[in-house]
Amino acid sequence: MRVLAFVGPSGTGKSYRAQWVARENDLDCIIDDGLLIKENRILAGKSAKKEASRIASVKRAIFVDDVHAKAVMKAIEEENIKGILVLGTSDEMVNKIAEKLSLPAFEKTIYIEEIATEKEIEKARYLRKNLGKHVIPVPT
C-alpha cells in the first residue's frame, strides 16, 4: 500500500483539495481529521471537526483513543486499499497518525504551498476564521 502525507496549517484548504490530491497521486483513500474516506464515503472513524473542544479535536485527529484507531485499522485491512493520503497540520502530526495506525512509511510529503497559491490559502483562512467554514472531503 502506498501512503503519502498532505501537510499544511489549519484552515489552509487541505480538506478542500484532498480528493484532487489523492486522485492525482492514484490514491483511493484519505485520512482526514479522524476519518477514513474512500470514494466519497466515510468507511470508519469519527470526525475531529465535531468535537466540542480544540484539545478533543486534536486527540481525535491523531487517533489517541485506541478503540477509534482500531476501528480505522480494521477498515483499512478489510478494504482493498491501494493508497492512502494522510492529512495533517505538521510533519509531526502525520507521522503520529501513521504510527498510531501502523501505516507504511510515507512515499512523499506534499505541502499545501506546492498546490495552492498564496491567494487561495488566504481565502481558505478567511473562510475558516470569519465564516467558520469546515470541509470534510465527502458529499454532504
DSSP file with accessible surface (Angstrom, degrees, kcal/mol):
  #  RESIDUE AA STRUCTURE BP1 BP2  ACC     N-H-->O    O-->H-N    N-H-->O    O-->H-N    TCO  KAPPA ALPHA  PHI   PSI    X-CA   Y-CA   Z-CA
    1    1 A M              0   0   99      0, 0.0     2,-0.3     0, 0.0    82,-0.2   0.000 360.0 360.0 360.0 132.9    0.0    0.0    0.0
    2    2 A R  E     -a   83   0A  80     80,-2.3    82,-2.4   104,-0.0     2,-0.4  -0.700 360.0-168.5 -87.3 140.6    1.3    3.5   -0.9
    3    3 A V  E     +a   84   0A   1    102,-0.4   104,-3.4    -2,-0.3   105,-0.5  -0.995   6.7 179.2-135.0 127.6    1.0    6.2    1.7
    4    4 A L  E     -ab  85 108A   0     80,-2.5    82,-3.0    -2,-0.4     2,-0.4  -0.908  19.9-134.6-121.3 154.6    1.5    9.9    1.1
    5    5 A A  E     -ab  86 109A   0    103,-2.2   105,-3.0    -2,-0.3     2,-0.5  -0.837   8.2-161.6-107.8 145.8    1.3   12.8    3.5
    6    6 A F  E     -ab  87 110A   0     80,-2.9    82,-2.0    -2,-0.4     2,-0.4  -0.967  21.2-175.0-127.8 112.4   -0.5   16.1    2.8
    7    7 A V  E     +ab  88 111A   7    103,-2.8   105,-2.5    -2,-0.5    82,-0.2  -0.889  18.6 126.4-121.4 139.1    0.6   18.9    5.2
    8    8 A G        -     0   0    2     80,-1.7     3,-0.1    -2,-0.4     4,-0.1  -0.896  57.1 -77.3-177.4 155.5   -0.4   22.5    5.8
    9    9 A P    >   -     0   0   51      0, 0.0     3,-1.2     0, 0.0     5,-0.3  -0.124  65.0 -79.4 -57.5 157.1   -1.5   24.7    8.6
   10   10 A S  T 3  S+     0   0   67      1,-0.2   118,-0.0     2,-0.1    79,-0.0  -0.275 115.1  19.5 -56.5 137.0   -5.1   24.5    9.9
   11   11 A G  T 3  S+     0   0    6     -3,-0.1   117,-0.3   117,-0.1    -1,-0.2   0.655  86.7 115.2  79.6  17.7   -7.6   26.3    7.7
   12   12 A T  S <  S-     0   0    0     -3,-1.2   112,-0.2   112,-0.1   113,-0.2   0.436  92.4 -93.1-102.1   0.9   -5.5   26.5    4.5
   13   13 A G  S  > S+     0   0   13    111,-0.2     4,-1.8    -4,-0.1     5,-0.1   0.624  79.1 134.5 103.3  16.5   -7.6   24.3    2.3
   14   14 A K  H  > S+     0   0   18     -5,-0.3     4,-1.0     1,-0.2     3,-0.2   0.949  78.5  44.6 -62.1 -51.7   -6.2   20.8    2.7
   15   15 A S  H >4 S+     0   0   13      1,-0.2     3,-0.5     2,-0.2     4,-0.5   0.890 111.4  54.9 -61.1 -38.7   -9.5   19.1    3.2
   16   16 A Y  H 34 S+     0   0  169      1,-0.2     4,-0.2     2,-0.1    -1,-0.2   0.882 117.7  35.0 -60.4 -38.8  -11.0   21.0    0.3
   17   17 A R  H 3X S+     0   0   34     -4,-1.8     4,-2.5    -3,-0.2    -1,-0.2   0.459  90.7  98.9 -95.2  -3.6   -8.2   19.8   -2.0
   18   18 A A  H <X S+     0   0    0     -4,-1.0     4,-2.7    -3,-0.5     5,-0.2   0.885  80.4  50.0 -58.1 -46.5   -7.8   16.3   -0.6
   19   19 A Q  H  > S+     0   0   41     -4,-0.5     4,-2.5    -3,-0.2    -1,-0.2   0.916 113.1  47.7 -60.1 -42.5   -9.8   14.4   -3.2
   20   20 A W  H  > S+     0   0  115     -4,-0.2     4,-2.8     2,-0.2    -2,-0.2   0.936 112.4  48.2 -64.0 -46.8   -8.0   16.1   -6.1
   21   21 A V  H  X S+     0   0    1     -4,-2.5     4,-1.2     1,-0.2    -2,-0.2   0.921 112.6  49.5 -61.4 -42.9   -4.5   15.4   -4.5
   22   22 A A  H ><>S+     0   0    3     -4,-2.7     5,-2.8    -5,-0.2     3,-0.5   0.939 112.6  46.8 -61.4 -47.5   -5.5   11.8   -3.9
   23   23 A R  H ><5S+     0   0  160     -4,-2.5     3,-1.6     1,-0.2    -2,-0.2   0.919 109.6  53.4 -60.6 -45.5   -6.7   11.3   -7.5
   24   24 A E  H 3<5S+     0   0  123     -4,-2.8    -1,-0.2     1,-0.3    -2,-0.2   0.746 114.3  42.8 -62.2 -24.7   -3.6   13.0   -8.9
   25   25 A N  T <<5S-     0   0   27     -4,-1.2    -1,-0.3    -3,-0.5    -2,-0.2   0.197 114.9-113.6-108.1  13.9   -1.4   10.6   -6.9
   26   26 A D  T < 5 +     0   0   97     -3,-1.6     2,-0.4     1,-0.2    -3,-0.2   0.895  66.6 145.3  55.8  45.9   -3.5    7.4   -7.7
   27   27 A L      < -     0   0   10     -5,-2.8    -1,-0.2    -6,-0.1    57,-0.2  -0.928  36.5-164.7-112.4 138.5   -4.6    7.0   -4.0
   28   28 A D        +     0   0   29     55,-0.8    11,-0.9    -2,-0.4     2,-0.3   0.533  66.7  52.7-103.4  -4.0   -8.1    5.7   -3.2
   29   29 A C  E     -Dc  38  84A   1     54,-1.7    56,-2.3     9,-0.2     2,-0.4  -0.939  57.0-161.1-132.9 156.4   -8.3    6.7    0.5
   30   30 A I  E     -Dc  37  85A   2      7,-2.5     7,-3.2    -2,-0.3     2,-0.6  -0.991   7.9-156.1-131.8 138.4   -7.9    9.7    2.6
   31   31 A I  E     +Dc  36  86A   1     54,-2.9    56,-2.9    -2,-0.4     2,-0.4  -0.980  30.3 161.1-112.0 116.2   -7.4   10.0    6.4
   32   32 A D  E >   -D   35   0A   6      3,-1.9     3,-1.8    -2,-0.6    16,-0.1  -0.975  61.8 -21.6-142.1 121.6   -8.6   13.4    7.5
   33   33 A D  T 3  S-     0   0   37     -2,-0.4    15,-3.1    54,-0.3    16,-0.4   0.849 129.2 -41.5  50.5  43.3   -9.5   14.6   11.0
   34   34 A G  T 3  S+     0   0    0     27,-0.6    12,-1.0     1,-0.3     2,-0.4   0.454 115.0 111.4  90.7   0.2  -10.1   11.1   12.3
   35   35 A L  E <   -DE  32  45A   6     -3,-1.8    -3,-1.9    10,-0.2     2,-0.6  -0.860  56.7-147.4-112.0 145.1  -12.0    9.8    9.3
   36   36 A L  E     -DE  31  44A   0      8,-2.9     7,-3.0    -2,-0.4     8,-1.3  -0.952  27.7-171.7-104.5 118.2  -11.0    7.1    6.8
   37   37 A I  E     +DE  30  42A   0     -7,-3.2    -7,-2.5    -2,-0.6     2,-0.4  -0.939  12.0 176.4-119.7 131.5  -12.6    8.2    3.5
   38   38 A K  E >   -DE  29  41A  18      3,-2.7     3,-1.3    -2,-0.4    -9,-0.2  -0.995  69.7 -14.2-135.6 129.7  -12.8    6.1    0.3
   39   39 A E  T 3  S-     0   0  130    -11,-0.9    -1,-0.1    -2,-0.4     3,-0.1   0.899 128.4 -49.3  47.2  52.7  -14.6    7.1   -2.9
   40   40 A N  T 3  S+     0   0   84     97,-0.2     2,-0.4     1,-0.2    -1,-0.3   0.692 119.3  99.8  65.6  20.4  -16.5    9.9   -1.3
   41   41 A R  E <  S-E   38   0A 123     -3,-1.3    -3,-2.7    97,-0.1     2,-0.6  -0.995  74.8-116.4-137.3 147.8  -17.8    7.9    1.6
   42   42 A I  E     +E   37   0A  80     -2,-0.4    -5,-0.2    -5,-0.2     3,-0.1  -0.703  27.9 179.1 -81.4 119.8  -16.7    7.5    5.2
   43   43 A L  E     -     0   0A  36     -7,-3.0     2,-0.3    -2,-0.6    -1,-0.2   0.811  63.6 -19.2 -86.7 -38.6  -15.5    4.0    5.9
   44   44 A A  E    S+E   36   0A  16     -8,-1.3    -8,-2.9    31,-0.0    -1,-0.3  -0.986  89.4  57.8-162.9 164.1  -14.6    4.4    9.5
   45   45 A G  E     -E   35   0A  26     -2,-0.3     2,-0.4   -10,-0.2   -10,-0.2  -0.315  64.9 -90.3 102.5 175.7  -13.7    6.9   12.2
   46   46 A K        -     0   0  126    -12,-1.0     2,-0.3    14,-0.2     3,-0.0  -0.991  41.7-106.8-130.1 139.7  -15.2    9.9   13.9
   47   47 A S    >   -     0   0   12     -2,-0.4     3,-1.2     1,-0.2   -13,-0.2  -0.474  13.5-156.4 -74.4 126.6  -14.8   13.4   12.8
   48   48 A A  G >  S+     0   0    1    -15,-3.1     3,-1.7    -2,-0.3    -1,-0.2   0.771  92.1  70.9 -66.5 -25.1  -12.5   15.7   14.8
   49   49 A K  G 3  S+     0   0   42    -16,-0.4    -1,-0.2     1,-0.3     8,-0.1   0.656  94.2  54.9 -69.9 -11.7  -14.4   18.6   13.4
   50   50 A K  G <  S+     0   0  173     -3,-1.2    -1,-0.3     7,-0.1    -2,-0.2   0.401  82.3 113.6-100.2   1.1  -17.4   17.6   15.5
   51   51 A E    <   -     0   0   65     -3,-1.7     6,-0.1     1,-0.1    -3,-0.0  -0.426  69.3-129.9 -73.5 153.2  -15.6   17.6   18.8
   52   52 A A  S    S+     0   0  111     -2,-0.1     2,-0.3     4,-0.0    -1,-0.1   0.781  84.6  34.3 -75.8 -29.5  -16.5   20.2   21.4
   53   53 A S  S  > S-     0   0   61      1,-0.1     4,-2.1     0, 0.0     5,-0.1  -0.856  77.7-118.5-127.6 162.5  -13.0   21.5   22.2
   54   54 A R  H  > S+     0   0  199     -2,-0.3     4,-2.4     2,-0.2     5,-0.2   0.900 115.2  52.0 -63.5 -41.4   -9.8   22.0   20.4
   55   55 A I  H  > S+     0   0  118      2,-0.2     4,-2.4     1,-0.2    -1,-0.2   0.938 110.6  47.2 -62.5 -46.1   -7.9   19.5   22.6
   56   56 A A  H  > S+     0   0   28      1,-0.2     4,-2.3     2,-0.2    -1,-0.2   0.891 111.0  53.7 -62.7 -37.0  -10.6   16.8   22.0
   57   57 A S  H  X S+     0   0   31     -4,-2.1     4,-2.5     2,-0.2    -2,-0.2   0.929 109.3  46.6 -63.6 -45.4  -10.4   17.6   18.3
   58   58 A V  H  X S+     0   0   67     -4,-2.4     4,-1.9     1,-0.2    -2,-0.2   0.934 112.0  50.9 -63.7 -44.3   -6.6   17.1   18.2
   59   59 A K  H  <>S+     0   0  116     -4,-2.4     5,-2.4     1,-0.2     6,-0.4   0.901 112.1  47.4 -60.5 -41.0   -6.8   13.9   20.1
   60   60 A R  H ><5S+     0   0   40     -4,-2.3     3,-1.3     1,-0.2    -1,-0.2   0.933 110.5  52.4 -65.7 -43.6   -9.5   12.6   17.7
   61   61 A A  H 3<5S+     0   0    3     -4,-2.5   -27,-0.6     1,-0.3    -2,-0.2   0.815 113.1  42.9 -65.6 -31.0   -7.5   13.6   14.6
   62   62 A I  T 3<5S-     0   0   29     -4,-1.9    -1,-0.3    -5,-0.2    -2,-0.2   0.256 112.1-117.4-102.0  12.5   -4.3   11.8   15.8
   63   63 A F  T < 5 +     0   0    0     -3,-1.3    -3,-0.2    -4,-0.2     6,-0.2   0.871  54.3 158.4  60.0  45.5   -6.2    8.7   17.0
   64   64 A V      < +     0   0   71     -5,-2.4     2,-0.5    -6,-0.1    -4,-0.1   0.897  55.8  80.9 -63.9 -39.4   -5.3    8.9   20.7
   65   65 A D  S  > S-     0   0   75     -6,-0.4     4,-2.5     1,-0.2     5,-0.2  -0.567  74.2-151.2 -72.9 119.3   -8.3    6.7   21.5
   66   66 A D  H  > S+     0   0   87     -2,-0.5     4,-2.8     1,-0.2     5,-0.2   0.846  94.1  54.8 -62.2 -36.6   -7.3    3.1   20.9
   67   67 A V  H  > S+     0   0  109      2,-0.2     4,-2.0     1,-0.2    -1,-0.2   0.934 110.5  46.5 -63.3 -44.0  -10.9    2.0   20.0
   68   68 A H  H  > S+     0   0    7      2,-0.2     4,-1.9     1,-0.2    -2,-0.2   0.941 114.1  47.6 -61.2 -49.2  -11.1    4.7   17.4
   69   69 A A  H  X S+     0   0    2     -4,-2.5     4,-2.8     1,-0.2    -2,-0.2   0.924 111.2  50.7 -60.5 -44.2   -7.7    3.7   16.0
   70   70 A K  H  X S+     0   0  140     -4,-2.8     4,-2.6     1,-0.2    -1,-0.2   0.868 106.9  54.3 -65.7 -35.4   -8.5    0.0   15.9
   71   71 A A  H  X S+     0   0   49     -4,-2.0     4,-1.9    -5,-0.2    -1,-0.2   0.917 112.0  44.0 -64.4 -41.1  -11.8    0.6   14.0
   72   72 A V  H  X S+     0   0    0     -4,-1.9     4,-2.4     2,-0.2    -2,-0.2   0.921 112.7  51.7 -69.9 -42.1   -9.9    2.5   11.3
   73   73 A M  H  X S+     0   0   45     -4,-2.8     4,-2.2     1,-0.2    -2,-0.2   0.909 109.0  51.5 -60.3 -40.5   -7.2   -0.1   11.2
   74   74 A K  H  X S+     0   0  121     -4,-2.6     4,-2.3     1,-0.2    -1,-0.2   0.918 109.3  49.5 -63.0 -43.9   -9.8   -2.8   10.8
   75   75 A A  H  X S+     0   0   12     -4,-1.9     4,-1.9     1,-0.2    -1,-0.2   0.894 109.0  52.8 -63.5 -38.3  -11.4   -0.9    7.9
   76   76 A I  H  < S+     0   0   17     -4,-2.4     5,-0.5     1,-0.2    -1,-0.2   0.922 111.8  46.4 -62.3 -42.5   -8.0   -0.5    6.2
   77   77 A E  H  < S+     0   0  153     -4,-2.2    -2,-0.2     1,-0.2    -1,-0.2   0.882 114.4  46.8 -66.0 -39.4   -7.4   -4.2    6.5
   78   78 A E  H  < S+     0   0  132     -4,-2.3    -1,-0.2    -5,-0.2    -2,-0.2   0.763 102.3  72.1 -79.2 -26.7  -10.9   -5.2    5.2
   79   79 A E  S  < S-     0   0   60     -4,-1.9     2,-1.6    -5,-0.2   -36,-0.0  -0.532  88.3-115.9 -87.9 157.4  -11.0   -2.8    2.2
   80   80 A N        +     0   0  144     -2,-0.2     2,-0.5     2,-0.0    -3,-0.1  -0.605  50.0 173.9 -89.9  77.5   -8.9   -3.3   -1.0
   81   81 A I        +     0   0   19     -2,-1.6     3,-0.1    -5,-0.5   -54,-0.0  -0.755  23.0 178.0 -96.3 127.0   -6.9   -0.1   -0.5
   82   82 A K        +     0   0  109     -2,-0.5   -80,-2.3     1,-0.3     2,-0.3   0.680  69.8   2.9 -97.7 -21.6   -4.1    0.7   -2.8
   83   83 A G  E     -a    2   0A   0    -82,-0.2   -54,-1.7     2,-0.0   -55,-0.8  -0.968  56.4-153.5-166.2 148.0   -3.1    4.0   -1.4
   84   84 A I  E     -ac   3  29A   0    -82,-2.4   -80,-2.5    -2,-0.3     2,-0.6  -0.985   7.4-152.5-127.9 136.6   -3.8    6.5    1.4
   85   85 A L  E     -ac   4  30A   0    -56,-2.3   -54,-2.9    -2,-0.4     2,-0.6  -0.940  17.3-156.7-103.5 119.2   -3.4   10.2    1.7
   86   86 A V  E     -ac   5  31A   0    -82,-3.0   -80,-2.9    -2,-0.6     2,-0.3  -0.885   6.9-154.5-102.1 119.6   -2.9   11.3    5.3
   87   87 A L  E     +a    6   0A   3    -56,-2.9   -54,-0.3    -2,-0.6     2,-0.3  -0.727  25.3 148.2 -94.6 143.3   -3.8   14.9    6.1
   88   88 A G  E     -a    7   0A   3    -82,-2.0   -80,-1.7    -2,-0.3     3,-0.1  -0.986  53.1-118.1-165.2 165.7   -2.2   16.9    8.9
   89   89 A T  S    S+     0   0   66     -2,-0.3     2,-0.3   -82,-0.2   -79,-0.1   0.558  95.9  12.5 -86.9  -9.2   -1.1   20.3   10.1
   90   90 A S  S  > S-     0   0   42      1,-0.1     4,-2.2   -84,-0.1     5,-0.2  -0.981  76.8-106.2-157.1 164.4    2.5   19.3   10.5
   91   91 A D  H  > S+     0   0   68     -2,-0.3     4,-2.2     1,-0.2     5,-0.2   0.898 121.4  55.2 -59.8 -40.4    5.0   16.6    9.7
   92   92 A E  H  > S+     0   0  126      1,-0.2     4,-2.2     2,-0.2    -1,-0.2   0.912 106.9  49.9 -60.2 -42.5    4.9   15.6   13.3
   93   93 A M  H  > S+     0   0   26      2,-0.2     4,-2.3     1,-0.2    -2,-0.2   0.946 111.2  46.0 -65.1 -48.4    1.1   15.2   13.2
   94   94 A V  H  X S+     0   0    1     -4,-2.2     4,-2.6     1,-0.2    -1,-0.2   0.885 112.1  53.2 -65.2 -33.2    1.0   13.0   10.0
   95   95 A N  H  X S+     0   0   85     -4,-2.2     4,-2.5    -5,-0.2    -1,-0.2   0.907 108.4  49.7 -65.9 -39.7    3.9   10.9   11.5
   96   96 A K  H  X S+     0   0   96     -4,-2.2     4,-2.7     2,-0.2    -2,-0.2   0.909 111.7  48.8 -63.6 -42.2    1.9   10.3   14.7
   97   97 A I  H  X S+     0   0    2     -4,-2.3     4,-2.2     2,-0.2    -2,-0.2   0.948 112.0  48.0 -62.5 -47.9   -1.2    9.3   12.7
   98   98 A A  H  <>S+     0   0    9     -4,-2.6     5,-2.8     1,-0.2     4,-0.3   0.913 114.2  46.9 -61.0 -41.3    0.8    6.9   10.5
   99   99 A E  H ><5S+     0   0  159     -4,-2.5     3,-1.3     3,-0.2    -1,-0.2   0.941 111.5  50.0 -66.4 -45.6    2.5    5.4   13.6
  100  100 A K  H 3<5S+     0   0   71     -4,-2.7    -1,-0.2     1,-0.3    -2,-0.2   0.859 116.7  41.7 -62.9 -33.7   -0.8    5.0   15.5
  101  101 A L  T 3<5S-     0   0    6     -4,-2.2    -1,-0.3    -5,-0.2    -2,-0.2   0.326 109.6-122.0 -96.0   5.5   -2.5    3.3   12.5
  102  102 A S  T < 5 +     0   0   91     -3,-1.3    -3,-0.2    -4,-0.3    -4,-0.1   0.875  52.4 166.5  55.5  43.5    0.6    1.1   11.7
  103  103 A L      < -     0   0   21     -5,-2.8    -1,-0.2    -6,-0.2     3,-0.1  -0.541  40.1 -99.7 -85.1 154.9    0.9    2.6    8.2
  104  104 A P        -     0   0   56      0, 0.0    -1,-0.1     0, 0.0     3,-0.1  -0.187  56.4 -73.6 -63.8 166.7    3.9    2.1    6.0
  105  105 A A        -     0   0   92      1,-0.1  -102,-0.4     2,-0.1     2,-0.2  -0.217  60.4 -92.0 -60.1 150.2    6.5    4.9    5.6
  106  106 A F        -     0   0   39      1,-0.2  -102,-0.2    -3,-0.1    -1,-0.1  -0.459  23.4-152.9 -67.0 132.3    5.4    7.9    3.6
  107  107 A E  S    S-     0   0  107   -104,-3.4     2,-0.3     1,-0.3  -103,-0.2   0.864  77.6 -23.7 -68.9 -40.1    6.4    7.7   -0.1
  108  108 A K  E     -b    4   0A  98   -105,-0.5  -103,-2.2    -3,-0.0     2,-0.4  -0.972  59.7-122.6-163.4 165.1    6.4   11.5   -0.1
  109  109 A T  E     -b    5   0A  42     -2,-0.3     2,-0.5  -105,-0.2  -103,-0.2  -0.971  18.7-159.5-117.9 131.1    5.0   14.6    1.6
  110  110 A I  E     -b    6   0A  10   -105,-3.0  -103,-2.8    -2,-0.4     2,-0.4  -0.933   9.9-150.2-109.0 131.4    3.0   17.2   -0.3
  111  111 A Y  E >>  -b    7   0A  75     -2,-0.5     3,-2.5  -105,-0.2     4,-0.5  -0.821  21.3-123.4-104.3 143.5    2.8   20.6    1.3
  112  112 A I  H >> S+     0   0    0   -105,-2.5     4,-1.9    -2,-0.4     3,-1.5   0.844 110.7  63.0 -52.9 -35.0   -0.3   22.9    0.7
  113  113 A E  H 34 S+     0   0  114      1,-0.3    -1,-0.3     2,-0.2     5,-0.1   0.714  95.6  61.4 -66.4 -17.6    2.0   25.6   -0.7
  114  114 A E  H <4 S+     0   0  124     -3,-2.5    -1,-0.3     1,-0.1    -2,-0.2   0.697 118.2  24.6 -79.2 -21.5    3.0   23.3   -3.5
  115  115 A I  H << S+     0   0   48     -3,-1.5     2,-0.4    -4,-0.5    -2,-0.2   0.496 116.5  58.1-123.6  -8.1   -0.5   23.0   -4.9
  116  116 A A  S  < S-     0   0    8     -4,-1.9    -1,-0.1     4,-0.0     2,-0.1  -0.972  76.2-123.0-126.0 143.1   -2.3   26.2   -3.8
  117  117 A T     >  -     0   0   76     -2,-0.4     4,-2.4     1,-0.1     5,-0.2  -0.351  29.8-109.5 -75.3 163.3   -1.5   29.8   -4.4
  118  118 A E  H  > S+     0   0  159      1,-0.2     4,-2.5     2,-0.2     5,-0.2   0.893 121.7  53.6 -59.0 -38.7   -0.9   32.3   -1.6
  119  119 A K  H  > S+     0   0  174      2,-0.2     4,-2.2     1,-0.2    -1,-0.2   0.910 108.4  48.4 -64.6 -41.5   -4.2   33.9   -2.6
  120  120 A E  H  > S+     0   0   83      2,-0.2     4,-2.3     1,-0.2    -2,-0.2   0.898 111.7  50.0 -65.9 -39.7   -6.1   30.6   -2.4
  121  121 A I  H  X S+     0   0   12     -4,-2.4     4,-2.5     2,-0.2    -2,-0.2   0.921 110.3  49.9 -65.2 -42.9   -4.6   29.9    1.0
  122  122 A E  H  X S+     0   0   97     -4,-2.5     4,-2.3     1,-0.2    -2,-0.2   0.899 109.7  51.5 -63.4 -38.2   -5.6   33.3    2.3
  123  123 A K  H  X S+     0   0  142     -4,-2.2     4,-2.6     2,-0.2    -1,-0.2   0.928 109.9  49.4 -64.0 -43.6   -9.1   32.8    1.0
  124  124 A A  H  X S+     0   0   18     -4,-2.3     4,-2.2     1,-0.2    -2,-0.2   0.918 111.0  49.8 -61.3 -42.8   -9.4   29.5    2.8
  125  125 A R  H  X S+     0   0   92     -4,-2.5     4,-3.0     2,-0.2     5,-0.3   0.900 110.0  50.9 -63.3 -40.6   -8.1   31.1    6.0
  126  126 A Y  H  X>S+     0   0  132     -4,-2.3     4,-2.9     1,-0.2     5,-0.7   0.940 110.3  49.0 -61.0 -47.8  -10.6   33.9    5.7
  127  127 A L  H  X5S+     0   0   58     -4,-2.6     6,-2.1     1,-0.2     4,-1.0   0.887 115.9  43.9 -61.2 -38.7  -13.5   31.4    5.3
  128  128 A R  H  X5S+     0   0   60     -4,-2.2     4,-0.9  -117,-0.3    -2,-0.2   0.958 121.0  37.9 -69.7 -50.8  -12.3   29.3    8.3
  129  129 A K  H  <5S+     0   0  178     -4,-3.0    -2,-0.2    -5,-0.2    -3,-0.2   0.926 128.7  28.0 -70.9 -45.4  -11.7   32.3   10.6
  130  130 A N  H  <5S+     0   0   88     -4,-2.9    -3,-0.2    -5,-0.3    -1,-0.2   0.763 134.0  27.1 -93.5 -27.2  -14.5   34.6    9.7
  131  131 A L  H  <<S-     0   0   96     -4,-1.0    -3,-0.2    -5,-0.7    -2,-0.2   0.430  94.1-127.0-114.7  -4.6  -17.3   32.3    8.5
  132  132 A G     <  +     0   0   45     -4,-0.9     2,-0.4    -6,-0.3    -4,-0.2   0.773  44.7 171.4  66.6  24.6  -16.4   29.1   10.4
  133  133 A K        -     0   0  125     -6,-2.1     2,-0.4    -9,-0.1    -1,-0.2  -0.571   8.4-179.6 -74.8 123.0  -16.4   27.0    7.3
  134  134 A H        -     0   0  104     -2,-0.4     2,-0.4  -119,-0.0    -6,-0.0  -0.982  12.0-151.4-120.7 136.4  -15.0   23.5    7.8
  135  135 A V        -     0   0   59     -2,-0.4  -120,-0.1     2,-0.0  -119,-0.1  -0.891  11.9-169.8-112.2 135.8  -14.8   21.0    5.0
  136  136 A I        -     0   0   48     -2,-0.4     2,-3.1     2,-0.3    -2,-0.0  -0.997  34.3-123.3-115.6 125.9  -15.0   17.2    5.2
  137  137 A P  S    S+     0   0   12      0, 0.0   -97,-0.2     0, 0.0   -96,-0.1  -0.175  82.7  84.6 -73.9  54.2  -13.9   15.7    1.8
  138  138 A V  S    S-     0   0   26     -2,-3.1    -2,-0.3   -99,-0.1   -97,-0.1  -0.979  90.0 -89.9-141.5 153.1  -17.2   13.7    1.3
  139  139 A P              0   0   92      0, 0.0     0, 0.0     0, 0.0     0, 0.0  -0.337 360.0 360.0 -61.6 145.8  -20.5   14.8   -0.2
  140  140 A T              0   0  189     -2,-0.0     0, 0.0    -4,-0.0     0, 0.0  -0.571 360.0 360.0 -92.3 360.0  -23.0   16.2    2.3
